[in-house]
Amino acid sequence: MKLGAFSISLAVKDLQASKAFYEQLGFSVFAGQAAHHYLIMKNGQTLIGLFEGMFEQNILTFNPGWDQDASPLKQFEDVREIHGHLQKARIPTQQEKLENPQGPGSFAIQDPDGNTILIDQHV
């Protein structure tokens, strides 16, 4: 199963303080809008999302259909295929069924330690 681009989405308390910290580690703003309380930071192929007040815990995020530059891939495993694989493997998903038969879609699962994993397809 190919899950697509990977990033970690961090629940931050102060977006500007987190941005300044990660800039000191060599990250720069790649996407997002501070006015909307989120920024995507990039250092090489490593992506970190900073989200202020949007969720309570950190989330592992995979984006089927995107490479690490958020560029669409010509071929990829669709989010609905991934969802089906996980259902067959009896891995509980937070969404029983995805709404649309194609295009964007998302669902979440939890690992055995309670970490949320978001599969979020934008294409």
Secondary structure, DSSP 8 states (H G I E B T S, - for coil): ----EEEEEEEES-HHHHHHHHHHTT-EEEEEEGGGTEEEEEETTEEEEEEESS-SS-EEEEETTB-TTS-B-SS---HHHHHHHHHHTT---S-SS-SSSSSSEEEEEE-TT--EEEEEE--
